[in-house]
Amino acid sequence: MEWLEASTENCPIQRTLDVVGEKWTLLILRDAVNGVRRFDDFHRHIGLSEAVLSDRLRKLIAAGVLKTIPYREPGSRSRNEYRLTRKGWDLWPVLMALSQWGEVYALGPEGPVLDIRHTDCDAPVRVIVECSAEHSTLTPGEVTARLGPGARIRS
């Protein structure tokens, strides 16, 4: 069976995009990684409508990417903070890869908003692809894509 004959229903990229493949969702995740936790802060910083923000937060909670933690300020009603779960933090390399691509191909002349550096040595952080045997910085020409055990013939 060849790639074009394979059904993509079980494709991990497609399944991931079902959860996070919308612009506002990725911006919510970007802000959550950078410490934003409260609805009003997401709303103010990203600039999307309250209805869309509520919908995206609900979907991320249902997918297990975010969890809610109740808090209450004196004299106010109880509210929720939104925190990344382990599943949410596992999207950090994806966000870093998008940022890295954007810095090369989509950035304006003013430069990046954030300068991400390694705390220990202050070198810029970058995303690389490596094999599990620790051969790092692989290029597309150095990998072989084979159909996996979940491949099915397209119907």
C-alpha positions as a LaTeX table, in Angstrom:
\begin{tabular}{lrrr}
\hline
Residue & $x$ (\AA) & $y$ (\AA) & $z$ (\AA) \\
\hline
Met1 & 0.00 & 0.00 & 0.00 \\
Glu2 & 1.26 & 3.49 & $-0.91$ \\
Trp3 & 0.66 & 6.79 & 0.92 \\
Leu4 & $-2.03$ & 7.97 & $-1.50$ \\
Glu5 & $-3.93$ & 4.71 & $-0.94$ \\
Ala6 & $-3.83$ & 5.09 & 2.85 \\
Ser7 & $-6.74$ & 6.53 & 4.77 \\
Thr8 & $-5.75$ & 9.61 & 6.75 \\
Glu9 & $-8.50$ & 9.22 & 9.37 \\
Asn10 & $-5.96$ & 8.05 & 11.96 \\
Cys11 & $-3.21$ & 10.52 & 10.94 \\
Pro12 & $-1.65$ & 12.05 & 14.08 \\
Ile13 & $-1.31$ & 15.44 & 12.37 \\
Gln14 & $-5.00$ & 15.43 & 11.45 \\
Arg15 & $-6.01$ & 14.32 & 14.95 \\
Thr16 & $-3.81$ & 17.01 & 16.52 \\
Leu17 & $-5.30$ & 19.68 & 14.29 \\
Asp18 & $-8.76$ & 18.56 & 15.41 \\
Val19 & $-7.71$ & 19.75 & 18.89 \\
Val20 & $-5.38$ & 22.72 & 18.28 \\
Gly21 & $-5.59$ & 23.55 & 14.58 \\
Glu22 & $-7.37$ & 26.85 & 14.88 \\
Lys23 & $-5.61$ & 30.24 & 15.09 \\
Trp24 & $-7.24$ & 31.37 & 18.35 \\
Thr25 & $-6.51$ & 28.05 & 20.03 \\
Leu26 & $-2.80$ & 28.32 & 19.24 \\
Leu27 & $-2.74$ & 31.90 & 20.54 \\
Ile28 & $-4.43$ & 30.80 & 23.78 \\
Leu29 & $-1.76$ & 28.10 & 24.13 \\
Arg30 & 1.00 & 30.63 & 23.39 \\
Asp31 & $-0.30$ & 32.85 & 26.16 \\
Ala32 & $-0.79$ & 29.95 & 28.58 \\
Val33 & 2.83 & 28.87 & 28.04 \\
Asn34 & 3.86 & 32.44 & 28.86 \\
Gly35 & 1.96 & 32.48 & 32.15 \\
Val36 & $-1.48$ & 33.85 & 31.27 \\
Arg37 & $-4.09$ & 32.04 & 33.38 \\
Arg38 & $-7.19$ & 34.20 & 33.72 \\
Phe39 & $-10.06$ & 34.64 & 31.28 \\
Asp40 & $-9.91$ & 38.44 & 31.33 \\
Asp41 & $-6.17$ & 38.40 & 30.66 \\
Phe42 & $-6.56$ & 36.04 & 27.66 \\
His43 & $-9.43$ & 38.20 & 26.40 \\
Arg44 & $-7.49$ & 41.46 & 26.73 \\
His45 & $-4.18$ & 40.15 & 25.39 \\
Ile46 & $-5.40$ & 38.11 & 22.41 \\
Gly47 & $-8.33$ & 40.35 & 21.51 \\
Leu48 & $-10.91$ & 37.73 & 20.56 \\
Ser49 & $-14.56$ & 37.81 & 21.55 \\
Glu50 & $-15.64$ & 36.40 & 24.91 \\
Ala51 & $-17.84$ & 33.84 & 23.15 \\
Val52 & $-14.98$ & 32.51 & 21.00 \\
Leu53 & $-12.59$ & 32.49 & 23.96 \\
Ser54 & $-15.10$ & 30.58 & 26.10 \\
Asp55 & $-15.62$ & 28.05 & 23.32 \\
Arg56 & $-11.89$ & 27.48 & 22.75 \\
Leu57 & $-11.17$ & 27.18 & 26.48 \\
Arg58 & $-14.00$ & 24.63 & 26.84 \\
Lys59 & $-12.58$ & 22.57 & 23.96 \\
Leu60 & $-9.06$ & 22.65 & 25.39 \\
Ile61 & $-10.37$ & 21.53 & 28.78 \\
Ala62 & $-12.42$ & 18.74 & 27.18 \\
Ala63 & $-9.32$ & 17.59 & 25.28 \\
Gly64 & $-7.28$ & 17.53 & 28.51 \\
Val65 & $-4.89$ & 20.26 & 27.33 \\
Leu66 & $-5.99$ & 22.75 & 29.99 \\
Lys67 & $-7.43$ & 22.29 & 33.46 \\
Thr68 & $-9.26$ & 24.75 & 35.65 \\
Ile69 & $-8.17$ & 25.82 & 39.12 \\
Pro70 & $-10.69$ & 27.86 & 41.14 \\
Tyr71 & $-9.63$ & 31.12 & 42.72 \\
Arg72 & $-11.45$ & 33.92 & 44.47 \\
Glu73 & $-10.36$ & 37.48 & 45.00 \\
Pro74 & $-11.68$ & 39.20 & 48.14 \\
Gly75 & $-15.19$ & 40.54 & 47.57 \\
Ser76 & $-15.62$ & 38.75 & 44.23 \\
Arg77 & $-17.26$ & 35.57 & 43.10 \\
Ser78 & $-15.26$ & 32.39 & 42.53 \\
Arg79 & $-13.61$ & 32.12 & 39.11 \\
Asn80 & $-11.31$ & 29.70 & 37.32 \\
Glu81 & $-7.72$ & 29.98 & 36.22 \\
Tyr82 & $-6.69$ & 27.95 & 33.19 \\
Arg83 & $-3.50$ & 25.93 & 33.56 \\
Leu84 & $-1.70$ & 23.72 & 31.09 \\
Thr85 & $-1.75$ & 20.01 & 31.85 \\
Arg86 & 1.14 & 17.69 & 31.00 \\
Lys87 & $-0.64$ & 17.11 & 27.69 \\
Gly88 & $-0.73$ & 20.88 & 27.19 \\
Trp89 & 2.93 & 21.36 & 28.05 \\
Asp90 & 3.79 & 18.62 & 25.54 \\
Leu91 & 2.64 & 21.08 & 22.85 \\
Trp92 & 5.44 & 23.50 & 23.81 \\
Pro93 & 7.87 & 22.16 & 21.17 \\
Val94 & 5.16 & 22.64 & 18.52 \\
Leu95 & 4.71 & 26.27 & 19.56 \\
Met96 & 8.48 & 26.74 & 19.59 \\
Ala97 & 8.74 & 25.26 & 16.08 \\
Leu98 & 6.02 & 27.60 & 14.80 \\
Ser99 & 7.82 & 30.54 & 16.40 \\
Gln100 & 11.16 & 29.47 & 14.93 \\
Trp101 & 9.63 & 29.20 & 11.44 \\
Gly102 & 7.91 & 32.57 & 11.88 \\
Glu103 & 11.14 & 34.28 & 12.91 \\
Val104 & 12.71 & 33.16 & 9.62 \\
Tyr105 & 9.80 & 33.57 & 7.20 \\
Ala106 & 7.10 & 35.81 & 8.66 \\
Leu107 & 8.73 & 38.28 & 11.06 \\
Gly108 & 8.60 & 42.04 & 10.59 \\
Pro109 & 11.71 & 44.23 & 10.73 \\
Glu110 & 11.15 & 45.05 & 14.43 \\
Gly111 & 12.16 & 41.52 & 15.44 \\
Pro112 & 10.55 & 38.89 & 17.67 \\
Val113 & 8.36 & 39.72 & 20.65 \\
Leu114 & 10.16 & 37.14 & 22.81 \\
Asp115 & 13.82 & 36.18 & 22.86 \\
Ile116 & 13.85 & 32.58 & 24.16 \\
Arg117 & 17.20 & 31.56 & 25.64 \\
His118 & 18.63 & 28.64 & 27.60 \\
Thr119 & 18.80 & 29.68 & 31.26 \\
Asp120 & 22.17 & 27.98 & 31.90 \\
Cys121 & 24.21 & 29.36 & 28.98 \\
Asp122 & 22.04 & 32.14 & 27.47 \\
Ala123 & 22.18 & 30.60 & 23.97 \\
Pro124 & 19.08 & 30.97 & 21.77 \\
Val125 & 16.70 & 27.99 & 21.92 \\
Arg126 & 15.83 & 26.16 & 18.71 \\
Val127 & 13.77 & 23.13 & 17.78 \\
Ile128 & 15.47 & 20.25 & 16.01 \\
Val129 & 14.42 & 16.84 & 14.76 \\
Glu130 & 16.49 & 13.91 & 15.96 \\
Cys131 & 16.18 & 10.15 & 15.98 \\
Ser132 & 15.75 & 8.18 & 19.19 \\
Ala133 & 19.40 & 7.03 & 18.92 \\
Glu134 & 20.36 & 10.71 & 19.47 \\
His135 & 21.51 & 11.48 & 15.92 \\
Ser136 & 20.47 & 15.10 & 16.05 \\
Thr137 & 19.59 & 17.74 & 13.50 \\
Leu138 & 18.13 & 15.50 & 10.84 \\
Thr139 & 16.90 & 16.90 & 7.52 \\
Pro140 & 13.94 & 15.57 & 5.50 \\
Gly141 & 16.37 & 13.80 & 3.16 \\
Glu142 & 17.76 & 11.78 & 6.09 \\
Val143 & 14.49 & 10.15 & 7.13 \\
Thr144 & 12.31 & 7.42 & 5.69 \\
Ala145 & 8.55 & 7.55 & 6.06 \\
Arg146 & 6.81 & 4.18 & 6.09 \\
Leu147 & 3.20 & 3.34 & 6.62 \\
Gly148 & 2.63 & 2.45 & 10.24 \\
Pro149 & 0.51 & $-0.21$ & 11.92 \\
Gly150 & $-2.52$ & 2.11 & 11.90 \\
Ala151 & $-2.54$ & 2.46 & 8.11 \\
Arg152 & $-5.74$ & 1.38 & 6.42 \\
Ile153 & $-6.74$ & 1.36 & 2.78 \\
Arg154 & $-8.77$ & 4.40 & 1.84 \\
Ser155 & $-12.43$ & 3.73 & 1.29 \\
\hline
\end{tabular}
